[in-house]
Amino acid sequence: MRILVVGPWWDTGMWSEYVSRAFQLLGHTTSLLRYSSDLHRSLGIRDRIRRKLLGSDRFQIERTLDSALNDNVNLIHRVDEFQPDLLFVLKGEPFLPETLATVKKRLKGPMIHWSGDNPFWFPNIVGSFGIYDHFFVADEHYVDKVLEHGGHNVSYLAHAVDEEVYSEDIEPSSQKCDVIFVGDSRHQMGHLPENWRRVEFVEAVAGIGCNLAIYGRGWDKLPQEYDLHASVRAETLLPATRVAAAYKSSSIVLNVHHAQMVDGTNMRTFEAGALGAFQLVDQRKSLNSLFNPPEDIVCYSSVSNLVELVSHYLNNPKERLLIAEKTKKAVLNKHTYRKRMNEVLGLVVGDAS
């Protein structure tokens, strides 16, 4: 089968690549089209001059619109050139419903979507619910809501891991720590109401005096009285291979979901698990079907509960390592991208291997 994967260009993760590689491992011919890559390239001299002439606000708006225009045109052209049997869009927030309707008329097979975020954040995605032949969401909480807004064949598809990138064979970083958190603070995102949940959990761990390492954006914007400032090692997210090495050098990986994940589980859950790293993850409904807590993963329910668990597992390394090994086994057996894409093909085209 010829499968066209259309996904976002990210500087820290390779979701698009993970999905494309999984289809290849299943024996299919794939082509990968990344969108939004124009927004991440460095500005050349001409763009810097243009920004100065137009002003930074107008320049950024025009740059965003130009990128979206190119993405929409490139999608149509790639479909015409590659002639896929299946079009698989990951998020796809730049694509106009009109573009997707045009593409659908030219396809000889189904067009499907997988949303790793809250799909209702993105107007173009909401407007396209009814165009896709099958719509997957990484959080089961959104299934009925998408159906109510015109979607059909809506299914829950949990996140996963690429076991080659997050491999136990990766050497740990030389910068060891007791607890690590890799992620943005997410307390202020501009287009969303403030949410301090993640900040509160990380701050609680900082307050117990352990060796905490934080990598991510936004933490520097917090009030100076926060204890966690002393633990920020880099005000940026780490690329996948560096994240893996950092997780392996830590006694505990702290997992705090963003508020958009109501019942679902993020990528971090499976990526840390595949490495054999021990993690503490905030309770989510889906964890009970994906794992067997607390046997193969440990969840916390409140700030005080998290503090208790951090102290307990820092003082009980054998127990920590035993659970981490069970987490790794569960992830590699059930939660790889290859298994997820096999599930997709079984549901959409009846072609699971």
VOGU-3710 file (C-alpha; in Angstrom, 3 decimals, decimal comma):
1> mrilvvgpww> 0,000/0,000/0,000  1,155/3,549/-0,772  0,698/5,749/2,297  1,216/9,502/2,431  1,907/10,724/5,974  1,372/14,457/6,500  2,658/15,751/9,804  4,156/18,723/11,641  7,789/19,737/11,578  9,023/19,840/15,176
11> dtgmwseyvs> 12,460/20,830/16,451  12,199/18,620/19,543  10,284/15,525/18,482  9,741/13,405/15,412  6,096/12,348/15,574  5,759/12,481/11,794  8,878/10,380/11,323  7,784/7,838/13,936  4,473/7,223/12,160  6,029/7,058/8,703
21> rafqllghtt> 8,687/4,596/9,875  6,041/2,400/11,519  4,185/2,031/8,237  7,469/1,155/6,506  8,167/-1,540/9,104  4,747/-2,970/8,308  5,824/-3,316/4,673  4,170/-0,288/3,091  5,597/2,349/0,738  5,447/5,727/2,428
31> sllryssdlh> 6,024/9,353/1,600  6,332/12,009/4,315  5,178/15,603/3,895  6,051/17,930/6,779  4,096/21,139/7,240  4,993/24,379/9,067  8,702/23,872/8,354  8,902/27,410/6,900  8,127/28,865/10,310  11,172/27,216/11,887
41> rslgirdrir> 13,885/28,146/9,437  16,373/30,865/10,362  15,760/34,284/8,845  18,093/35,289/6,052  19,254/38,818/5,313  16,290/39,510/3,009  13,777/38,443/5,616  15,467/40,521/8,298  15,340/43,593/6,050  11,706/42,879/5,226
51> rkllgsdrfq> 10,870/42,536/8,923  12,452/45,904/9,592  10,504/47,539/6,759  7,146/45,960/7,581  7,433/45,888/11,362  7,689/42,685/13,378  3,907/42,208/13,825  2,992/42,486/10,147  6,037/40,440/9,148  5,125/37,568/11,488
61> iertldsaln> 1,487/37,517/10,371  2,467/37,492/6,710  5,061/34,808/7,346  2,456/32,610/9,071  -0,059/33,087/6,257  2,580/32,440/3,576  3,570/29,216/5,332  -0,051/28,043/5,497  -0,538/28,876/1,805  2,527/26,839/0,861
71> dnvnlihrvd> 1,398/23,930/3,051  -2,029/23,798/1,396  -0,604/23,940/-2,128  2,106/21,399/-1,299  -0,474/18,946/0,019  -2,454/19,028/-3,228  0,698/18,655/-5,328  2,071/15,784/-3,249  -1,199/13,864/-3,495  -1,180/14,321/-7,281
81> efqpdllfvl> 2,444/13,178/-7,526  2,422/10,268/-5,082  -1,101/8,957/-5,718  -1,483/7,392/-2,251  -3,834/4,587/-1,355  -4,154/6,151/2,104  -3,644/9,726/3,320  -2,824/9,991/7,037  -2,826/13,537/8,465  -1,310/14,230/11,890
91> kgepflpetl> -3,055/17,288/13,381  -2,976/19,296/10,142  -4,088/22,607/11,613  -2,915/24,711/8,586  -5,066/22,805/6,098  -8,271/24,496/5,047  -11,419/22,380/4,830  -11,626/23,466/1,185  -8,154/22,069/0,532  -9,003/18,756/2,172
101> atvkkrlkgp> -12,261/18,510/0,202  -10,293/19,045/-3,016  -7,720/16,436/-2,021  -10,394/13,920/-1,087  -11,850/14,061/-4,602  -8,445/13,097/-6,030  -7,766/10,227/-3,632  -8,420/6,620/-4,522  -8,448/5,580/-0,870  -9,435/6,911/2,584
111> mihwsgdnpf> -8,241/10,134/4,209  -7,766/9,844/7,971  -6,642/12,068/10,821  -4,930/11,594/14,191  -5,150/14,415/16,703  -2,612/14,324/19,518  -4,006/17,518/21,050  -7,430/18,851/21,882  -8,783/19,119/18,309  -11,083/21,972/19,293
121> wfpnivgsfg> -8,087/24,295/19,654  -7,842/24,524/15,859  -10,678/25,979/13,707  -9,481/24,298/10,507  -9,575/20,890/12,185  -13,055/21,482/13,594  -14,256/22,550/10,152  -12,845/19,340/8,659  -14,338/16,775/11,069  -16,875/15,631/8,500
131> iydhffvade> -14,402/15,466/5,605  -12,132/12,783/7,030  -13,166/9,166/6,524  -11,847/8,264/9,970  -10,840/10,565/12,812  -8,563/9,359/15,636  -8,013/11,200/18,921  -5,312/10,509/21,511  -7,758/11,224/24,334  -11,019/9,275/24,488
141> hyvdkvlehg> -12,613/12,291/26,187  -12,989/13,955/22,772  -14,629/11,075/20,873  -18,258/12,017/21,567  -17,526/15,723/21,171  -16,099/15,212/17,671  -19,118/13,092/16,751  -21,428/15,859/17,984  -19,651/18,341/15,694  -19,982/16,350/12,493
151> ghnvsylaha> -17,235/13,761/12,670  -17,840/10,150/11,780  -15,887/6,950/12,404  -14,218/8,587/15,419  -11,894/6,342/17,432  -9,528/6,579/20,382  -5,875/5,929/19,479  -3,395/6,350/22,321  0,070/7,828/21,890  3,013/5,449/21,526
161> vdeevysedi> 6,805/5,206/21,288  9,426/4,634/18,625  11,539/2,012/20,367  14,546/2,704/18,131  14,779/6,337/19,274  13,889/5,660/22,903  16,094/2,615/23,225  17,521/1,118/26,392  20,885/1,045/24,569  21,184/4,851/24,700
171> epssqkcdvi> 23,965/5,999/26,997  22,764/8,099/29,956  23,721/11,737/30,240  26,616/12,642/32,496  24,337/15,164/34,258  22,615/12,959/36,796  19,695/14,027/38,954  17,110/12,656/41,357  14,051/13,919/39,472  13,728/15,305/35,959
181> fvgdsrhqmg> 10,952/17,160/34,194  11,204/17,951/30,486  8,398/20,195/29,290  7,159/23,750/29,077  5,539/25,356/32,107  2,334/25,883/30,090  0,938/28,299/32,684  0,414/31,025/30,073  -0,150/30,062/26,437  -1,683/33,256/25,110
191> hlpenwrrve> -4,713/31,739/23,392  -5,805/29,699/26,433  -6,796/30,480/30,034  -3,968/30,321/32,544  -3,399/26,890/34,037  -0,913/26,516/36,884  -1,427/22,809/37,537  1,905/21,714/36,063  3,741/24,509/37,868  2,258/23,467/41,204
201> fveavagigc> 3,435/19,864/40,895  6,955/20,761/39,781  7,244/23,421/42,479  6,220/20,863/45,118  9,092/18,580/44,092  11,506/21,527/44,099  10,433/22,279/47,654  11,594/18,954/49,115  15,247/19,713/48,395  16,084/16,872/45,996
211> nlaiygrgwd> 18,304/17,243/42,933  15,654/18,366/40,437  16,403/19,128/36,772  13,964/21,117/34,606  14,234/21,594/30,842  11,628/23,694/29,064  10,230/27,076/28,166  8,245/29,464/30,328  9,712/28,613/33,716  11,760/31,817/33,706
221> klpqeydlha> 8,511/33,830/33,491  7,320/32,604/36,893  7,586/34,868/39,974  11,044/34,827/41,509  9,849/33,395/44,826  9,381/29,976/43,227  11,925/27,408/44,442  12,038/25,694/41,055  14,071/28,496/39,436  17,244/26,981/40,884
231> svraetllpa> 16,500/23,709/39,069  16,037/25,065/35,516  18,978/23,703/33,498  17,879/24,906/30,066  15,087/27,219/28,951  14,305/25,076/25,949  13,007/21,608/25,208  15,515/18,898/24,370  15,565/16,942/21,086  14,471/13,316/21,329
241> trvaaaykss> 17,913/11,709/21,683  18,954/14,137/24,419  15,669/13,604/26,236  16,297/9,859/26,210  19,813/10,284/27,619  18,551/12,701/30,274  15,758/10,352/31,354  18,247/7,494/31,709  20,453/9,589/33,987  17,569/10,340/36,369
251> sivlnvhhaq> 16,205/8,327/39,262  12,639/9,541/38,641  11,016/10,979/35,515  8,231/13,328/36,529  5,248/13,222/34,183  2,668/16,016/34,500  0,062/16,135/31,756  -1,118/19,352/30,183  -4,728/20,215/30,983  -5,821/19,370/27,428
261> mvdgtnmrtf> -5,292/15,669/28,223  -8,422/14,992/30,229  -8,445/11,188/30,214  -5,650/10,407/27,750  -1,945/9,810/28,172  0,916/11,786/26,621  3,935/10,632/24,605  6,205/11,034/27,639  4,487/8,111/29,360  5,569/5,655/26,685
271> eagalgafql> 8,918/7,234/25,833  10,209/7,158/29,403  8,760/3,681/29,834  10,523/2,218/26,799  13,874/3,357/28,187  13,407/1,460/31,415  13,232/4,764/33,288  11,084/4,945/36,397  8,351/7,576/36,208  5,667/9,068/38,400
281> vdqrkslnsl> 2,675/10,086/36,297  -0,401/12,055/37,264  -3,477/9,850/37,310  -5,374/9,574/34,029  -8,353/7,341/33,309  -6,681/5,768/30,272  -3,751/4,497/32,344  -6,002/1,802/33,787  -6,579/0,297/30,339  -3,058/0,851/28,994
291> fnppedivcy> -1,199/-0,441/32,075  -1,867/-2,224/35,349  -1,087/0,416/37,983  0,561/0,303/40,462  2,193/-2,962/39,356  3,765/-1,623/36,151  3,401/2,144/36,533  2,972/4,450/39,526  0,428/7,279/39,503  -0,057/10,195/41,882
301> ssvsnlvelv> -3,323/11,962/42,606  -2,375/15,185/44,381  0,549/17,418/45,301  0,937/15,811/48,719  0,721/12,327/47,216  3,436/13,200/44,690  5,786/14,463/47,413  5,272/11,253/49,404  5,949/9,054/46,364  9,094/10,959/45,336
311> shylnnpker> 10,545/10,552/48,823  9,564/6,886/48,977  11,040/5,856/45,634  14,231/7,876/46,024  14,825/5,845/49,178  13,846/2,512/47,608  15,886/2,059/44,416  15,298/-1,708/44,110  11,528/-1,252/44,165  11,859/1,602/41,675
321> lliaektkka> 13,910/-0,437/39,219  11,578/-3,428/39,454  8,557/-1,317/38,484  10,508/0,432/35,719  11,345/-2,927/34,174  7,656/-3,873/34,182  6,761/-0,545/32,567  9,305/-1,141/29,809  7,942/-4,628/29,130  4,366/-3,326/28,902
331> vlnkhtyrkr> 5,325/-0,486/26,573  7,405/-2,589/24,189  4,773/-5,316/24,071  1,744/-3,125/23,503  2,502/0,547/22,873  4,858/1,028/19,916  3,988/3,041/16,804  4,180/-0,134/14,757  1,392/-1,641/16,849  -0,655/1,565/16,709
341> mnevlglvvg> -0,388/1,825/12,922  -1,295/-1,830/12,581  -4,405/-1,034/14,622  -5,184/1,908/12,331  -4,937/-0,196/9,185  -7,139/-2,880/10,710  -9,869/-0,348/11,483  -9,653/1,702/8,298  -8,866/-0,741/5,511  -8,967/-4,165/7,188
351> das> -5,272/-4,655/6,427  -3,640/-5,478/9,757  -0,676/-7,826/9,877
//
